[in-house]
Amino acid sequence: MALTKSDLLDSLVQLRADLKKDMVAEMTELRVDLNEKMAALRTDVDAVGTRVIEAEDRIQGLQEDKEGLKRDMKDLQHLVQINTMKLEDLENRSRRENIRVRGLREGEEGTDVKAAMKELFVSLLPKEYPEISLDRAHRVGPMRDGDSRGPRDILVKLSNSMDKEKILSEARKLEVVKYKDYPCVLFQDLSPVTLARRNQFRPVTEKDRKSVV
């Protein structure tokens, strides 16, 4: 049976309606899927934002901790410096009656080092100066067989720091200090830290001294 024009028109109308219905359904499904993906993406973005904020907070905390550690380290360094200076002062105080005799050939002092050093010191002092007293005197360190550094220092501890000052003062007046015709040098016994600091500034003081001359 052949389709009439009316039947064909009805078929086209029905096909159009079905297509529209399918398109609406697909668009709805697509919109729902898109909304779900947008929501998931938004969730991911929010999560990333949260992690970024947390990371920034941690970084800020680390920076604050770092600054705090720097301050603590600076305080500790200052405390160590203060304590080192106090220890240096205490050590120098414990050495204030000491004189070091340098350059005297090994053995020239004989078997009685204390008596030899008293003889040397008395020779430097004025005749009218009161008798001095030495607590002890000895070579410093082990023997130096074949050592190019020269003879060991002799460390002398006097009973009175005023006697030490007078002896050093008289020694400075002489061009050369000698014991039994052997030259030697007398100087204040100081802590290793103080000596190192003086050696560090020695080039500067020598330069200033030459400029004055």
C-alpha positions in Angstrom: 0.0 0.0 0.0 1.5 3.3 -1.1 2.1 6.1 1.5 0.0 9.1 1.0 1.3 12.6 1.3 -0.5 12.9 4.6 1.1 9.7 5.9 4.5 10.9 4.9 4.0 14.3 6.6 2.9 12.5 9.8 6.1 10.4 9.7 8.3 13.4 9.3 6.6 15.1 12.2 7.0 12.0 14.3 10.7 11.7 13.3 11.3 15.3 14.2 9.7 14.8 17.6 11.8 11.7 18.2 15.0 13.5 17.2 14.1 16.4 19.4 13.4 14.1 22.3 16.7 12.2 21.8 18.6 15.5 21.6 17.0 16.8 24.7 17.9 13.6 26.5 21.5 13.6 25.3 21.8 17.3 26.2 20.4 16.6 29.6 22.8 13.7 30.1 25.7 15.7 28.8 24.8 18.6 31.1 24.6 16.3 34.1 28.0 14.7 33.2 29.5 18.1 32.7 28.2 19.4 36.0 29.6 16.3 37.8 33.0 16.8 36.2 32.9 20.5 37.0 32.1 19.7 40.6 34.9 17.1 40.8 37.3 19.6 39.2 36.2 22.3 41.7 36.8 19.8 44.5 40.3 19.1 43.2 41.0 22.8 42.9 39.8 23.4 46.4 42.0 20.5 47.7 45.0 21.9 45.8 44.3 25.4 47.3 44.1 23.8 50.7 47.4 22.1 50.3 49.0 25.3 49.0 47.8 27.1 52.0 49.1 24.4 54.3 52.4 24.4 52.5 52.6 28.2 52.8 51.9 27.9 56.5 54.6 25.2 56.9 57.1 27.3 55.0 56.2 30.3 57.2 56.6 28.2 60.3 60.0 26.9 59.0 61.1 30.4 58.3 60.1 31.5 61.8 61.9 28.5 63.2 65.0 29.3 61.2 64.9 32.9 62.5 64.4 31.6 66.0 67.4 29.2 65.6 69.5 32.1 64.2 68.7 34.1 67.3 69.4 31.2 69.6 72.7 30.5 67.8 73.7 34.2 68.1 72.8 34.2 71.8 74.9 31.0 72.3 77.8 32.4 70.4 77.7 35.5 72.6 77.5 33.4 75.7 80.5 31.3 74.6 82.4 34.5 73.9 81.7 35.9 77.3 82.6 32.6 79.0 85.8 32.3 77.0 86.8 35.8 78.0 86.1 35.0 81.6 88.2 31.8 81.4 90.9 33.7 79.7 90.9 36.4 82.4 90.9 33.7 85.2 93.8 31.9 83.5 95.8 35.1 83.1 95.1 36.0 86.8 96.5 32.6 87.8 99.7 33.4 85.8 100.1 37.0 87.1 103.1 36.0 89.2 104.8 34.1 86.4 107.7 35.1 84.2 108.9 33.1 81.1 112.6 33.0 80.4 113.2 32.2 76.7 116.3 31.5 74.8 118.6 30.2 77.6 120.5 27.2 76.3 119.5 23.9 77.8 121.6 23.0 80.9 123.0 26.5 81.5 120.7 26.7 84.6 122.4 23.8 86.2 120.6 21.3 88.4 118.8 23.9 90.5 116.6 25.9 88.1 115.0 27.9 90.9 118.3 29.1 92.3 119.6 30.0 88.8 116.5 32.1 88.0 116.7 33.8 91.4 120.3 34.7 90.6 119.3 36.1 87.2 116.4 38.2 88.6 118.5 39.6 91.5 121.1 40.7 89.0 118.5 42.8 87.3 117.1 44.5 90.4 118.7 47.4 92.2 121.0 46.4 95.1 118.7 48.0 97.6 115.7 46.0 96.4 114.3 43.6 99.1 115.0 39.9 98.8 112.7 38.2 96.4 111.1 34.7 96.8 110.4 32.2 94.1 107.8 29.5 94.5 109.1 27.2 91.7 111.0 27.2 88.4 111.2 24.6 85.6 111.6 24.0 81.9 108.3 23.8 80.0 107.5 20.6 78.1 109.5 17.6 77.2 113.1 17.6 75.9 113.6 18.8 72.3 116.3 16.6 70.9 117.4 18.1 67.6 114.4 20.4 67.6 114.8 23.5 65.5 112.6 25.5 67.8 115.4 26.1 70.2 115.6 25.6 74.0 112.5 25.2 76.0 111.2 28.2 78.0 111.8 28.3 81.7 108.6 29.1 83.7 109.2 30.9 87.0 106.5 31.6 89.6 107.3 34.3 92.0 105.7 34.7 95.4 104.9 38.3 94.8 103.4 39.8 91.6 105.0 43.2 92.4 108.4 41.6 92.3 107.5 40.2 88.9 106.5 43.6 87.6 109.8 45.1 88.9 111.9 42.4 87.3 110.2 42.8 83.9 110.5 46.6 84.2 114.2 46.4 84.8 114.7 43.9 82.0 113.0 46.2 79.5 115.6 48.9 80.3 118.4 46.6 79.1 119.3 46.1 75.5 120.2 42.5 76.2 119.5 40.3 79.3 122.1 37.7 80.0 122.6 34.9 82.4 126.3 33.8 82.6 127.0 35.5 79.2 124.1 33.7 77.5 121.3 36.0 76.2 117.7 35.4 77.1 114.4 37.2 77.0 112.0 37.7 79.8 108.3 38.2 79.4 105.0 37.9 81.1 103.4 34.4 81.1 100.1 34.7 79.3 97.3 32.3 78.3 97.5 30.8 74.8 94.3 32.6 73.8 95.8 36.0 74.8 99.1 35.2 73.0 97.3 34.2 69.9 95.3 37.4 69.9 98.5 39.5 70.4 100.2 37.6 67.6 97.2 38.4 65.4 97.5 42.1 65.9 101.3 42.2 65.9 101.6 43.2 62.2 99.3 46.1 62.8 101.2 47.3 65.9 104.5 46.9 64.1 103.3 49.0 61.2 102.0 51.7 63.6 105.3 51.7 65.5 107.3 52.1 62.2 105.0 54.9 61.1 105.6 56.8 64.3 109.4 56.4 64.0 
